[in-house]
Amino acid sequence: MSTRFRIRDYDQRICDRLTAGGVLRPLARALAARGVTCAEDMAEDWRSMIAPSQLEGAEAAAKLLADARERHAHVTIVADYDCDGATACAIAMKGFRAMGISCGYIVPDRFRYGYGLSPDIVDLANESQHPDLIVTVDNGIASVDGVRRANELGIAVIITDHHLQGATLPEAACIVNPNVKTSSFASKALCGCGVMYYVLLALRAELRRRGVFTAQTQPRLDALSDLVALGTVADVVCLDKNNRILVSQGLSRVRRGLACPGIQALFAVAGRDTGSASVRDFAFSIAPRINAAGRMDEMNPGIDCLLSDTVDAAMGFAEQLESFNNQRRNLEGSMQSEALESVQAMDWESRATVTLFDSGWHQGVVGLVASRVKERIHRPVIAFAPSEDGELKGSGRSIEGVHLKDALDRVMKKDPDVIIRFGGHAMAAGLTIAPGNLERFSELFELAVSEMTPPELFDKTVLVDGALSPEEVNFPLIEALSSRIWGQGFERPLFANDFTILSQRVLKGTHLKLIVDLGGSRFEAIYFHHSEPLPQKVRLAYRPEINEFMGRQSVQLVVEASED
């Protein structure tokens, strides 16, 4: 597998316009390459957000919820067991309570009930909470049978979701989903917690129209923006302009010390500072701790942490999540080592896919293992683990250009009996198969991806934003880059230059510490998780960052890739 750099295309005229407006040239070039055309596209204030009235179904859902409030109905929220689902549930619970709606929540045990609003979950909700109305968050668009069961019991269902619809839509009282085929909402990247937040904004407006609130007495829904930001980052959705606004506003709230007690407690157990909270903190410190609950046990402690009224109350849940995360980390480490050993034993470079299984693996962690292996070998990977019911539960991760759900659909067309059920999207999917079908599935998955993918796609291509001059590698550029929101689909700029390696040594057996020369200027650099020596002349893709050591700040280049 070779690695090649490709410079992102950008419009020079837009770059010049942004530069004339005071944006540093490297940042202007990167923004232009990401679709920014003017200063308005960079706005991250509330007024620039798409109006709730533009999200189809939001106003209809608001009317149903306002009616439920008037008749003192009880609402059960059915959540998903990941961080997006947990934050969406907390947003719904806090928002409904603030607007006078009686509510409770249920989150399926992934190992017992699986994903979504199933008939069993409807029965469980009916028995335990006797709801008049069910509201799904981050799920439901594929729950045809579950909604049918709710209708049989006389329970109306509002679906709030962001996943792609199937061939048949559930017969729900209302569906709010920017990704249904009839929706013209401009931000298809809105995630589950974002959809729920829009419903709350619409509900508040409806209650104002009914005279329940005035502009002065209505609840402050911006107080929920920290949860919206966390869920948006955690679900790795594209950070289009609308999502960047939501993330920026939420992060600002955290930095100003106004985060909810649950998020404050999670920052504390993670050893992170809320005053300098970043997208990276959400993605790599806070979200994994919440996700660990759903992976290792049940999501309830994660949701209860986010719902806590005080930091003291939240700390108990946060410490429980910390314990789950440590278990997850240890388990993932051993599973990843076993997976990589299996990969090294096979001729993976001649293959289009890799399918992995071990009888000792944990089904809640196989997705993380598939992701790590995929990053290492740049091939679609599916990892399986046994479940309590005797089936094999798989989780897959793909590479750019290979639509994983389409590949699984192709497998089904070749042999309808090999997969029991599957779902997902382009880059990730989950599936269930019988143990006896593992080898057959592996063969068909390999064939499906081979047929739909040109061989050159398996060479790794790294998108970069051109080169920097030595004078541009400085604190002002790093500060300008750090002041913006970056993430999935709006990646932090990555630059590429030809360097001379002046010295290199391995740190802790896994990282390469470098001194490099760029046009006569020396810079320190670090290449994480890479211990192989580099040639003296090498082309590197890197991000300039500030390194703090013993109270001293210096520029450091964080190397992401070297070109073969």
C-alpha positions, -999 to 999 in steps of 0.1 A, spaced: 0 0 0 15 33 -11 6 68 3 2 97 -20 -6 134 -13 -32 153 -32 -36 190 -29 -72 201 -24 -88 221 -52 -97 257 -43 -109 289 -61 -80 314 -62 -104 343 -65 -122 333 -33 -89 328 -16 -78 363 -26 -112 378 -15 -108 362 20 -72 373 23 -82 409 14 -107 406 42 -80 400 67 -78 361 67 -42 347 67 -34 333 33 -29 296 43 -62 297 62 -80 315 34 -68 288 9 -80 261 33 -114 277 38 -119 282 0 -111 245 -5 -139 236 20 -166 256 3 -164 289 21 -170 317 -3 -174 348 19 -173 361 55 -209 352 59 -201 315 54 -177 318 84 -204 332 107 -210 311 138 -237 331 156 -273 320 164 -288 343 138 -270 325 110 -286 291 119 -313 277 96 -347 284 111 -367 256 127 -396 263 105 -375 250 75 -372 215 90 -401 195 77 -422 179 104 -408 201 133 -439 223 135 -463 193 132 -443 176 160 -445 208 181 -483 209 178 -486 172 188 -463 179 218 -482 211 228 -515 191 226 -500 164 248 -490 191 273 -525 205 274 -541 171 282 -513 163 307 -502 133 287 -471 113 295 -443 111 269 -417 83 268 -385 91 249 -369 61 233 -332 67 228 -302 52 210 -273 37 230 -245 60 216 -234 95 225 -257 111 199 -286 92 213 -277 99 249 -273 137 243 -305 137 222 -324 120 251 -310 144 277 -319 174 254 -355 160 251 -359 153 288 -346 187 299 -365 206 271 -398 188 278 -396 193 315 -388 230 311 -419 234 290 -442 215 313 -444 181 297 -444 149 318 -417 126 304 -395 96 310 -370 77 289 -360 42 278 -328 32 261 -326 -4 247 -300 -27 260 -280 -33 228 -272 -69 237 -308 -79 245 -330 -57 223 -307 -44 196 -312 -10 180 -343 12 176 -380 12 184 -387 -26 182 -421 -41 192 -404 -55 224 -393 -20 234 -428 -6 228 -442 -33 250 -415 -26 277 -424 12 276 -461 4 278 -457 -18 308 -432 4 327 -443 40 318 -478 38 303 -471 65 278 -497 84 257 -470 94 233 -436 79 223 -409 102 209 -378 85 194 -345 103 193 -317 93 169 -337 62 158 -370 52 145 -369 58 107 -367 21 101 -390 10 130 -419 -1 109 -429 -30 131 -423 -10 163 -446 19 153 -472 -6 142 -471 -22 176 -474 12 193 -504 20 170 -521 -12 181 -517 -2 217 -531 33 210 -498 50 215 -489 78 191 -453 80 179 -432 110 169 -400 99 151 -370 123 153 -341 108 135 -314 116 109 -306 82 94 -316 73 58 -351 60 52 -357 25 39 -382 14 13 -411 18 37 -417 46 62 -432 38 96 -469 49 100 -460 74 127 -481 104 138 -452 126 127 -416 121 113 -389 147 117 -358 137 97 -338 159 73 -328 128 54 -363 115 43 -366 117 6 -393 145 7 -372 168 29 -356 199 14 -339 210 46 -305 225 37 -285 207 64 -287 169 57 -258 165 82 -280 174 112 -275 146 137 -300 131 162 -295 156 190 -296 184 164 -330 172 151 -344 170 187 -331 205 194 -349 218 164 -381 202 176 -377 219 210 -372 253 192 -404 247 172 -423 235 204 -413 267 223 -425 288 194 -458 269 194 -463 274 231 -456 311 226 -484 312 200 -507 295 225 -499 320 251 -481 297 275 -449 317 273 -438 351 262 -404 360 249 -395 370 284 -408 339 302 -399 312 278 -371 287 287 -336 295 275 -329 266 251 -294 279 244 -287 263 278 -288 230 260 -263 239 233 -234 222 251 -252 189 247 -260 196 211 -223 203 204 -212 172 222 -236 149 203 -228 165 170 -191 160 173 -195 125 188 -216 113 158 -189 123 133 -214 140 111 -203 165 85 -196 199 101 -214 220 75 -221 256 83 -252 249 104 -235 222 125 -204 245 129 -228 271 145 -242 245 169 -208 232 179 -193 267 182 -221 279 204 -220 248 226 -182 250 230 -184 287 239 -209 278 267 -185 251 280 -155 275 279 -175 302 298 -181 277 327 -218 273 318 -217 236 309 -243 213 325 -231 195 356 -228 162 337 -204 176 311 -184 194 339 -180 161 357 -169 143 326 -143 169 319 -131 165 355 -127 127 354 -110 130 320 -85 155 334 -95 182 308 -100 219 313 -134 233 304 -119 267 300 -100 256 269 -126 230 257 -122 219 220 -138 197 194 -109 173 201 -119 171 238 -155 162 229 -144 137 203 -116 119 222 -122 125 259 -159 130 266 -178 111 239 -158 78 245 -167 78 282 -204 81 274 -202 56 245 -184 32 268 -216 27 289 -235 15 258 -206 -7 247 -199 -24 280 -233 -23 297 -263 0 294 -265 36 284 -286 47 314 -256 59 335 -245 81 305 -279 97 302 -283 101 340 -249 118 342 -261 144 316 -294 149 334 -278 154 368 -287 187 385 -254 192 404 -218 183 397 -217 163 429 -246 141 417 -230 139 382 -196 128 396 -209 94 407 -222 87 372 -190 101 356 -168 79 377 -190 49 367 -185 60 330 -147 63 337 -147 27 349 -166 15 318 -142 34 296 -111 18 313 -127 -16 307 -134 -7 271 -99 6 266 -83 -26 280 -106 -48 261 -101 -29 229 -63 -30 233 -62 -68 236 -87 -73 208 -68 -49 185 -35 -67 191 -52 -100 182 -69 -85 151 -36 -71 138 -19 -104 144 -46 -121 123 -42 -95 95 -4 -98 94 -9 -136 89 -30 -131 58 -21 -117 24 -42 -86 30 -25 -64 3 -39 -87 -24 -74 -84 -10 -101 -57 -12 -116 -65 22 -107 -81 56 -132 -100 77 -122 -109 113 -137 -130 140 -126 -143 174 -148 -163 198 -135 -143 228 -142 -109 214 -169 -85 228 -196 -74 205 -197 -39 220 -161 -32 209 -158 -49 175 -166 -16 157 -136 1 173 -114 -28 163 -127 -26 127 -119 11 127 -84 7 140 -75 -21 115 -91 -1 86 -69 29 95 -38 6 94 -45 -13 61 -68 11 42 -93 -16 34 -130 -21 44 -130 -42 75 -157 -61 93 -151 -76 127 -175 -102 143 -180 -113 179 -204 -140 193 -237 -129 209 -256 -145 237 -282 -158 213 -256 -177 193 -255 -154 164 -224 -134 152 -227 -96 155 -205 -77 131 -195 -41 128 -178 -27 98 -158 4 88 -150 15 52 -127 38 33 -136 67 11 -151 55 -21 -164 22 -9 -201 24 2 -203 -2 29 -241 -5 31 -242 -8 -7 -216 -36 -5 -237 -55 21 -268 -50 -1 -248 -66 -30 -239 -95 -7 -276 -100 1 -285 -100 -36 -259 -127 -43 -271 -149 -14 -302 -137 5 -296 -163 32 -261 -153 43 -270 -121 63 -298 -122 89 -301 -84 91 -279 -53 85 -280 -16 85 -258 14 83 -244 39 58 -214 46 35 -186 44 61 -200 22 89 -225 -6 92 -237 -33 115 -249 -68 107 -259 -102 121 -250 -136 106 -253 -172 116 -219 -188 128 -220 -212 99 -221 -184 73 -189 -167 83 -167 -181 56 -194 -177 30 -200 -141 40 -163 -133 39 -161 -147 3 -192 -127 -9 -181 -95 9 -147 -97 -9 -163 -104 -42 -188 -75 -38 -162 -49 -29 -138 -61 -56 -166 -58 -82 -175 -22 -72 -140 -8 -65 -111 1 -88 -78 -12 -75 -62 22 -73 -87 32 -46 -68 10 -21 -37 32 -23 -40 57 4 -45 93 -7 -40 121 18 -57 154 11 -35 184 19 -38 222 17 -5 229 -1 28 240 13 37 267 39 67 289 36 90 289 67 78 324 76 41 312 77 48 285 103 42 307 133 20 314 163 -5 338 145 -13 310 120 -17 284 147 -39 307 167 -60 316 136 -64 279 128 -74 271 165 -100 298 165 -122 280 140 -144 249 143 -129 219 124 -142 183 122 -157 157 99 -162 171 64 -145 203 74 -112 189 84 -85 209 101 -60 220 75 -31 197 67 -1 211 50 27 193 30 63 203 24 96 187 14 118 185 45 154 175 53 156 153 84 183 166 107 178 141 135 152 115 145 148 92 176 120 69 188 101 80 219 85 53 242 90 28 215 62 41 193 66 78 184 92 95 162 107 127 175 123 148 147 143 179 140 136 190 104 148 217 81 124 237 60 141 262 37 168 269 62 146 271 92 146 244 119 115 230 135 107 203 160 83 176 148 65 146 162 52 116 142 28 98 166 24 60 163 52 57 138 86 43 148 101 34 114 130 57 105 124 83 77 147 90 48 168 121 50 148 138 22 111 133 27 77 149 20 56 151 51 19 161 57 17 180 90 -3 203 112 16 232 130 6 233 167 18 249 199 39 227 222 41 236 259 69 223 280 82 236 313 61 268 308 77 275 274 57 275 242 72 266 209 59 257 174 58 219 167 49 201 136 26 172 142 32 148 113 2 129 99 17 110 70 48 106 49 46 102 11 61 71 -4 
